[in-house]
Amino acid sequence: MRNKVKLDPYEQDIEDNFEKHTDIKDKKSVLKSLQAAAKKQLKDKKPITIRVSLSDIEAIKIKASKCGVPYQTYINMLIHKDAANF
């Protein structure tokens, strides 16, 4: 069973207009905006330390490699997904 994702108005606009395939007119401006958002996201992270069994880490590394992402990114995705469904 899939959880229904609640979209904010901006995301809903993208979803509603996805099929229109309109070209971005000011690509440089959009790129700068996305880069700024990515930098802010990185600044908003806090490093943590946890103890995890070696077998769990190995399993996570395998799943992460199948998804094509580093294992720490994969763990962060799992945490974010769970936190978003709180």
Biotite code that builds the C-alpha atoms (Angstrom):
import biotite.structure as struc

atoms = struc.array([
    struc.Atom([0.000, 0.000, 0.000], chain_id="A", res_id=1, res_name="MET", atom_name="CA", element="C"),
    struc.Atom([1.409, 3.385, -0.998], chain_id="A", res_id=2, res_name="ARG", atom_name="CA", element="C"),
    struc.Atom([1.141, 6.396, 1.248], chain_id="A", res_id=3, res_name="ASN", atom_name="CA", element="C"),
    struc.Atom([-0.487, 9.434, -0.331], chain_id="A", res_id=4, res_name="LYS", atom_name="CA", element="C"),
    struc.Atom([2.058, 12.238, -0.495], chain_id="A", res_id=5, res_name="VAL", atom_name="CA", element="C"),
    struc.Atom([0.776, 15.685, 0.443], chain_id="A", res_id=6, res_name="LYS", atom_name="CA", element="C"),
    struc.Atom([2.088, 18.248, -2.005], chain_id="A", res_id=7, res_name="LEU", atom_name="CA", element="C"),
    struc.Atom([2.589, 21.919, -1.242], chain_id="A", res_id=8, res_name="ASP", atom_name="CA", element="C"),
    struc.Atom([1.052, 24.392, -3.734], chain_id="A", res_id=9, res_name="PRO", atom_name="CA", element="C"),
    struc.Atom([4.300, 24.691, -5.727], chain_id="A", res_id=10, res_name="TYR", atom_name="CA", element="C"),
    struc.Atom([4.675, 20.920, -6.010], chain_id="A", res_id=11, res_name="GLU", atom_name="CA", element="C"),
    struc.Atom([0.991, 20.537, -6.908], chain_id="A", res_id=12, res_name="GLN", atom_name="CA", element="C"),
    struc.Atom([1.427, 23.077, -9.702], chain_id="A", res_id=13, res_name="ASP", atom_name="CA", element="C"),
    struc.Atom([4.304, 21.008, -11.081], chain_id="A", res_id=14, res_name="ILE", atom_name="CA", element="C"),
    struc.Atom([2.220, 17.833, -10.831], chain_id="A", res_id=15, res_name="GLU", atom_name="CA", element="C"),
    struc.Atom([-0.793, 19.442, -12.499], chain_id="A", res_id=16, res_name="ASP", atom_name="CA", element="C"),
    struc.Atom([1.245, 20.880, -15.375], chain_id="A", res_id=17, res_name="ASN", atom_name="CA", element="C"),
    struc.Atom([3.779, 18.091, -15.879], chain_id="A", res_id=18, res_name="PHE", atom_name="CA", element="C"),
    struc.Atom([2.273, 16.886, -19.139], chain_id="A", res_id=19, res_name="GLU", atom_name="CA", element="C"),
    struc.Atom([2.467, 20.331, -20.730], chain_id="A", res_id=20, res_name="LYS", atom_name="CA", element="C"),
    struc.Atom([6.286, 20.103, -21.070], chain_id="A", res_id=21, res_name="HIS", atom_name="CA", element="C"),
    struc.Atom([6.818, 23.828, -21.213], chain_id="A", res_id=22, res_name="THR", atom_name="CA", element="C"),
    struc.Atom([10.393, 24.967, -21.735], chain_id="A", res_id=23, res_name="ASP", atom_name="CA", element="C"),
    struc.Atom([12.158, 26.966, -19.029], chain_id="A", res_id=24, res_name="ILE", atom_name="CA", element="C"),
    struc.Atom([12.802, 30.432, -20.430], chain_id="A", res_id=25, res_name="LYS", atom_name="CA", element="C"),
    struc.Atom([15.346, 31.686, -17.881], chain_id="A", res_id=26, res_name="ASP", atom_name="CA", element="C"),
    struc.Atom([17.441, 28.557, -17.272], chain_id="A", res_id=27, res_name="LYS", atom_name="CA", element="C"),
    struc.Atom([20.323, 30.417, -15.596], chain_id="A", res_id=28, res_name="LYS", atom_name="CA", element="C"),
    struc.Atom([17.988, 31.953, -13.025], chain_id="A", res_id=29, res_name="SER", atom_name="CA", element="C"),
    struc.Atom([16.326, 28.608, -12.292], chain_id="A", res_id=30, res_name="VAL", atom_name="CA", element="C"),
    struc.Atom([19.732, 26.907, -11.992], chain_id="A", res_id=31, res_name="LEU", atom_name="CA", element="C"),
    struc.Atom([20.947, 29.551, -9.517], chain_id="A", res_id=32, res_name="LYS", atom_name="CA", element="C"),
    struc.Atom([17.761, 29.141, -7.495], chain_id="A", res_id=33, res_name="SER", atom_name="CA", element="C"),
    struc.Atom([18.149, 25.351, -7.382], chain_id="A", res_id=34, res_name="LEU", atom_name="CA", element="C"),
    struc.Atom([21.814, 25.624, -6.408], chain_id="A", res_id=35, res_name="GLN", atom_name="CA", element="C"),
    struc.Atom([20.931, 27.997, -3.565], chain_id="A", res_id=36, res_name="ALA", atom_name="CA", element="C"),
    struc.Atom([18.223, 25.599, -2.341], chain_id="A", res_id=37, res_name="ALA", atom_name="CA", element="C"),
    struc.Atom([20.658, 22.677, -2.451], chain_id="A", res_id=38, res_name="ALA", atom_name="CA", element="C"),
    struc.Atom([23.269, 24.614, -0.448], chain_id="A", res_id=39, res_name="LYS", atom_name="CA", element="C"),
    struc.Atom([20.642, 25.574, 2.144], chain_id="A", res_id=40, res_name="LYS", atom_name="CA", element="C"),
    struc.Atom([19.553, 21.937, 2.427], chain_id="A", res_id=41, res_name="GLN", atom_name="CA", element="C"),
    struc.Atom([23.137, 20.868, 3.095], chain_id="A", res_id=42, res_name="LEU", atom_name="CA", element="C"),
    struc.Atom([23.551, 23.551, 5.771], chain_id="A", res_id=43, res_name="LYS", atom_name="CA", element="C"),
    struc.Atom([20.380, 22.384, 7.545], chain_id="A", res_id=44, res_name="ASP", atom_name="CA", element="C"),
    struc.Atom([21.795, 18.903, 8.264], chain_id="A", res_id=45, res_name="LYS", atom_name="CA", element="C"),
    struc.Atom([23.142, 17.784, 11.623], chain_id="A", res_id=46, res_name="LYS", atom_name="CA", element="C"),
    struc.Atom([25.682, 14.977, 11.892], chain_id="A", res_id=47, res_name="PRO", atom_name="CA", element="C"),
    struc.Atom([24.710, 12.133, 14.247], chain_id="A", res_id=48, res_name="ILE", atom_name="CA", element="C"),
    struc.Atom([26.407, 9.015, 15.563], chain_id="A", res_id=49, res_name="THR", atom_name="CA", element="C"),
    struc.Atom([24.546, 5.739, 16.018], chain_id="A", res_id=50, res_name="ILE", atom_name="CA", element="C"),
    struc.Atom([25.550, 2.123, 16.548], chain_id="A", res_id=51, res_name="ARG", atom_name="CA", element="C"),
    struc.Atom([24.262, -0.207, 13.836], chain_id="A", res_id=52, res_name="VAL", atom_name="CA", element="C"),
    struc.Atom([24.962, -3.908, 13.399], chain_id="A", res_id=53, res_name="SER", atom_name="CA", element="C"),
    struc.Atom([27.449, -4.790, 10.679], chain_id="A", res_id=54, res_name="LEU", atom_name="CA", element="C"),
    struc.Atom([24.944, -7.036, 8.924], chain_id="A", res_id=55, res_name="SER", atom_name="CA", element="C"),
    struc.Atom([22.430, -4.182, 8.737], chain_id="A", res_id=56, res_name="ASP", atom_name="CA", element="C"),
    struc.Atom([25.065, -1.813, 7.338], chain_id="A", res_id=57, res_name="ILE", atom_name="CA", element="C"),
    struc.Atom([26.083, -4.371, 4.705], chain_id="A", res_id=58, res_name="GLU", atom_name="CA", element="C"),
    struc.Atom([22.440, -4.894, 3.704], chain_id="A", res_id=59, res_name="ALA", atom_name="CA", element="C"),
    struc.Atom([21.940, -1.114, 3.464], chain_id="A", res_id=60, res_name="ILE", atom_name="CA", element="C"),
    struc.Atom([25.086, -0.744, 1.350], chain_id="A", res_id=61, res_name="LYS", atom_name="CA", element="C"),
    struc.Atom([23.793, -3.391, -1.060], chain_id="A", res_id=62, res_name="ILE", atom_name="CA", element="C"),
    struc.Atom([20.371, -1.728, -1.337], chain_id="A", res_id=63, res_name="LYS", atom_name="CA", element="C"),
    struc.Atom([21.993, 1.691, -1.780], chain_id="A", res_id=64, res_name="ALA", atom_name="CA", element="C"),
    struc.Atom([24.249, 0.420, -4.557], chain_id="A", res_id=65, res_name="SER", atom_name="CA", element="C"),
    struc.Atom([21.206, -1.052, -6.349], chain_id="A", res_id=66, res_name="LYS", atom_name="CA", element="C"),
    struc.Atom([19.613, 2.415, -6.172], chain_id="A", res_id=67, res_name="CYS", atom_name="CA", element="C"),
    struc.Atom([22.848, 4.039, -7.374], chain_id="A", res_id=68, res_name="GLY", atom_name="CA", element="C"),
    struc.Atom([23.333, 6.224, -4.305], chain_id="A", res_id=69, res_name="VAL", atom_name="CA", element="C"),
    struc.Atom([25.921, 6.281, -1.514], chain_id="A", res_id=70, res_name="PRO", atom_name="CA", element="C"),
    struc.Atom([24.802, 4.324, 1.547], chain_id="A", res_id=71, res_name="TYR", atom_name="CA", element="C"),
    struc.Atom([24.737, 7.394, 3.812], chain_id="A", res_id=72, res_name="GLN", atom_name="CA", element="C"),
    struc.Atom([22.456, 9.141, 1.328], chain_id="A", res_id=73, res_name="THR", atom_name="CA", element="C"),
    struc.Atom([20.256, 6.034, 1.298], chain_id="A", res_id=74, res_name="TYR", atom_name="CA", element="C"),
    struc.Atom([20.063, 6.041, 5.116], chain_id="A", res_id=75, res_name="ILE", atom_name="CA", element="C"),
    struc.Atom([19.186, 9.744, 5.035], chain_id="A", res_id=76, res_name="ASN", atom_name="CA", element="C"),
    struc.Atom([16.417, 9.000, 2.504], chain_id="A", res_id=77, res_name="MET", atom_name="CA", element="C"),
    struc.Atom([14.992, 6.312, 4.798], chain_id="A", res_id=78, res_name="LEU", atom_name="CA", element="C"),
    struc.Atom([15.046, 8.636, 7.801], chain_id="A", res_id=79, res_name="ILE", atom_name="CA", element="C"),
    struc.Atom([13.421, 11.445, 5.816], chain_id="A", res_id=80, res_name="HIS", atom_name="CA", element="C"),
    struc.Atom([10.716, 9.148, 4.451], chain_id="A", res_id=81, res_name="LYS", atom_name="CA", element="C"),
    struc.Atom([9.855, 7.905, 7.929], chain_id="A", res_id=82, res_name="ASP", atom_name="CA", element="C"),
    struc.Atom([9.947, 11.386, 9.486], chain_id="A", res_id=83, res_name="ALA", atom_name="CA", element="C"),
    struc.Atom([7.700, 12.775, 6.740], chain_id="A", res_id=84, res_name="ALA", atom_name="CA", element="C"),
    struc.Atom([5.066, 10.132, 7.479], chain_id="A", res_id=85, res_name="ASN", atom_name="CA", element="C"),
    struc.Atom([4.912, 10.911, 11.203], chain_id="A", res_id=86, res_name="PHE", atom_name="CA", element="C"),
])
